[in-house]
Every structure is written in structure tokens, then in C-alpha cells.
């Protein structure tokens, strides 16, 4: 049944993504806000579809911590589910993504239309400076900036190396960081076709102030909070660690 429901999700999500993958860039030719609105609409449709087809629901803890003004979102990355959730539930935002994602049909076109910051992760300092320069402009325009500090999807029970790009942007611009932990990988594994019914638990942390602070220190605080919450959400997954 899990395989069948996952197939139903795929058959429904591909045409929807193709349609929005064309509409978002076309809307972007006329208005950046229109592209952002359609990108959010796509995420909400797919998030609802995966709930209907695969039974993946969610519950949120800490919604009261979401600030009124722009923030840098730094979240755990286990699957594609959290990308949908963040895009659907938070204010208009741009994403810091691997430049390879822009080559994807439909999804890549949409990422380009909403002015995502596409970086070459192997370029080190140059990538961080790109994040700061372009991210500062997006924040000045009233957009939020979203980054997965581990850089790639990490298996349940694991942690990746936390990069300092997001914290560097936040500290240089004095923008607060909104950390997010979740256990989406329990239902939708990284790069997994089969999706398991269940409830994803999302924890939104208190904002971390960054003005006048060191980026490495801030990154360590973000990592400590996120990984601490991961152990609270699924202690059995981290028993060995």
C-alpha cells in the first residue's frame, strides 16, 4: 500500500509541478511578487497532495517564535518535505541552493524566477561572499532568506557539517536567525520514492540574535539548538551518538 500511495503521489505531483514550473517563470517576467505568490501556491498544493495521497501530516511547535520582520531561516535538511513546508508556511523568501538545481526542468526554472541564490559549494569563501552580497539585497527588499546549513540532505539520526554561510549573512546584516528542527525523514526519506504515512513534528525555535556577533559562534549556537531538538524529537535515532 505504501508503494501504491507513493506512486499516486508521483503521478499527481509531476504534472502539477510542470504547470507551475512554467507559470512561475512567466509570472516572474511581469512581477517578482507574482512569481513568489505562485511558488508558494505550488508548495501548498504539493504539501496538501502528499497529505492526501500518502498520509503525511504535520504538527508545529513554537509558531509564536516567528518574527514579524525578515529573518534568516536555518533548518535541518532530511528530505524534500521541509522545502515544501517552509515555502508554504513562511513569508516570501529566497533560497540559497546548489547551482546544479537551476539545471532541473520546471523546479530549476522556478528557483531562478524567485531569485534564489545559486552557489558553487566548492568555492568556499567566494560562495560565502556571494551569499552575503546577494542575501543582503534580498533582505533589504523585505524577503526572508532560507538556507540548510548542512548543505545537503542528511539521513535520519545523522548530522552534517554546519557551514557558516547563513550565519555570516545574518551577522553582517544584523538579521535574526530562525532555527527549525523536524523529523520529516521518518516519513519521507532523503531521495526516497516510498513515503510513509505519519505525522512530521516541526519545532520552530526562538530567534537567535546576531548583531555584533561572530559567525562561527552563531553557527555553533544554531547547530546546538537544532541537534538538541533532533535528540528530543527522536531520541532512539541518536542513542548511539
C-alpha positions in Angstrom: 0.0 0.0 0.0 2.9 2.4 0.8 4.3 1.8 -2.7 1.0 2.4 -4.4 0.3 5.6 -2.4 3.7 6.8 -3.3 3.1 6.1 -6.9 -0.2 8.0 -6.8 1.6 11.0 -5.2 4.2 10.9 -8.0 1.6 10.7 -10.8 -0.2 13.7 -9.3 2.8 15.9 -8.4 4.7 15.7 -11.7 2.0 17.4 -13.8 1.3 20.0 -11.2 5.0 20.8 -10.8 5.3 21.0 -14.6 2.4 23.5 -14.8 3.7 25.7 -12.0 7.3 25.3 -13.4 6.1 27.2 -16.5 3.7 29.6 -14.8 6.2 30.8 -12.1 8.9 31.9 -14.6 6.3 33.5 -16.9 4.8 35.4 -13.9 8.3 36.5 -13.0 8.7 38.3 -16.3 5.9 40.7 -15.2 6.3 40.7 -11.4 8.7 39.2 -8.9 5.9 39.1 -6.3 3.6 37.2 -8.7 6.3 34.6 -9.1 6.7 34.4 -5.3 3.0 34.0 -4.9 2.8 31.2 -7.4 5.8 29.4 -5.9 4.1 29.4 -2.5 0.8 28.2 -4.1 2.7 25.3 -5.7 4.3 24.3 -2.4 0.9 24.4 -0.6 -0.7 22.3 -3.3 2.0 19.6 -3.2 2.1 19.7 0.6 -1.6 19.1 0.7 -1.3 16.4 -2.0 1.3 14.4 -0.1 -1.1 14.5 2.9 -4.0 13.2 0.8 -2.1 10.6 -1.2 0.5 9.4 1.4 -1.0 10.4 4.7 1.9 12.6 5.7 0.6 15.2 8.2 2.4 17.7 10.4 2.2 19.4 13.8 4.0 22.6 14.7 5.6 23.6 18.0 6.9 27.2 18.5 4.9 29.0 15.9 4.8 32.0 18.3 8.5 32.5 17.7 8.1 33.5 14.1 9.2 37.2 14.0 7.3 40.0 12.2 10.3 41.1 10.1 12.7 39.3 7.8 14.8 36.6 9.2 17.4 34.0 8.0 15.8 30.6 8.3 18.3 27.8 9.1 16.7 24.3 9.1 17.5 20.7 9.4 17.6 19.0 6.0 16.4 15.4 5.7 14.1 15.3 2.7 12.1 17.3 0.2 9.2 17.7 2.6 10.7 20.5 4.6 11.4 22.6 1.4 7.6 22.4 0.7 6.7 23.2 4.3 9.0 26.3 4.6 8.0 27.6 1.2 4.3 27.2 2.0 4.2 28.4 5.6 6.6 31.3 5.9 6.7 34.8 4.3 8.0 35.3 0.8 11.6 34.2 0.7 14.6 33.3 -1.5 16.6 30.2 -1.1 20.3 29.5 -1.0 20.7 26.5 -3.3 23.3 24.4 -5.1 23.8 25.9 -8.5 23.1 22.4 -10.0 19.5 22.7 -9.0 18.9 25.5 -11.6 19.6 22.9 -14.3 16.5 20.9 -13.3 13.5 21.4 -15.6 10.5 23.2 -14.0 11.8 23.3 -10.5 15.1 25.0 -11.6 13.1 27.5 -13.6 11.0 28.3 -10.6 14.1 28.7 -8.4 15.6 31.1 -10.9 12.3 33.1 -11.2 12.1 33.7 -7.4 15.7 34.9 -7.4 17.3 32.1 -5.4 21.0 32.5 -4.6 22.7 29.7 -6.5 26.2 28.9 -5.2 29.1 26.6 -6.0 29.6 25.0 -2.7 33.2 24.0 -3.6 34.2 27.7 -3.9 34.4 28.3 -0.2 35.0 31.9 0.7 33.7 33.1 -2.7 30.4 31.3 -2.1 30.0 32.9 1.4 30.7 36.4 -0.1 28.1 35.7 -2.8 25.6 34.7 -0.1 26.3 37.9 1.8 26.2 40.2 -1.2 23.0 38.8 -2.7 21.4 37.9 0.5 21.7 41.4 1.9 19.9 42.7 -1.2 17.1 40.2 -0.7 16.7 41.1 2.9 16.7 44.8 2.1 13.8 44.1 -0.3 11.8 42.5 2.5 12.4 38.9 1.6 13.4 36.2 4.1 16.4 34.0 3.2 16.3 30.2 3.7 19.4 28.0 4.0 20.1 24.4 5.0 23.3 24.9 6.9 24.3 21.2 6.4 24.3 21.9 2.7 22.6 18.6 1.6 20.1 16.1 2.9 21.2 14.1 5.9 19.9 10.7 6.8 17.8 10.3 10.0 20.0 10.1 13.0 22.9 11.8 11.4 24.3 15.3 11.2 26.2 17.0 8.5 28.9 19.7 8.8 27.2 23.0 9.5 28.5 25.7 7.2 28.8 29.3 8.2 27.3 31.0 5.1 23.9 31.6 6.7 25.4 32.9 9.9 27.8 35.1 8.0 24.9 36.7 6.2 23.0 37.1 9.4 25.8 38.6 11.4 26.9 41.1 8.8 23.4 42.4 8.2 22.3 42.1 11.9 19.4 39.8 10.8 18.0 37.3 13.4 18.1 33.6 12.6 15.1 31.4 13.0 16.2 27.8 13.6 13.9 24.9 12.6 14.2 21.3 13.6 11.9 18.5 12.3 11.8 14.7 11.7 10.4 14.7 8.2 12.9 12.0 7.3 10.9 9.5 9.3 8.1 9.8 6.7 9.9 10.9 3.6 13.5 9.7 3.5 16.1 11.6 1.5 15.8 10.8 -2.2 13.2 8.1 -1.3 10.4 7.1 -3.6 8.4 5.4 -0.9 6.7 7.8 1.5 5.3 6.5 4.8 2.2 7.8 6.5 2.8 9.6 9.7 3.0 13.0 11.4 6.0 15.2 10.9 6.9 17.1 14.1 8.3 20.6 13.4 9.9 22.7 16.1 10.5 26.4 15.5 13.0 27.9 17.9 13.3 31.3 19.5 15.1 33.7 17.2 18.9 33.9 17.6 20.1 37.4 17.6 23.2 38.0 15.6 24.1 41.7 15.6 27.7 42.3 16.6 28.4 38.5 17.0 30.9 36.2 15.4 29.6 33.9 12.6 31.3 30.8 13.9 29.9 31.4 17.4 26.4 31.8 15.9 26.7 28.7 13.8 27.6 26.7 16.8 24.6 28.0 18.7 22.3 27.2 15.7 23.8 23.7 15.5 23.5 23.0 19.2 19.8 24.1 19.2 18.8 22.1 16.1 20.7 18.9 17.0 19.4 19.2 20.6 15.9 19.3 19.3 16.5 16.4 17.0 17.5 14.3 20.0 14.4 15.4 21.8 12.2 14.5 18.8 13.7 11.1 18.1 16.0 10.0 21.0 16.1 6.5 19.7 17.7 7.6 16.5 20.5 9.3 18.3 21.1 6.7 21.1 24.4 5.6 19.5 25.7 9.2 19.1 
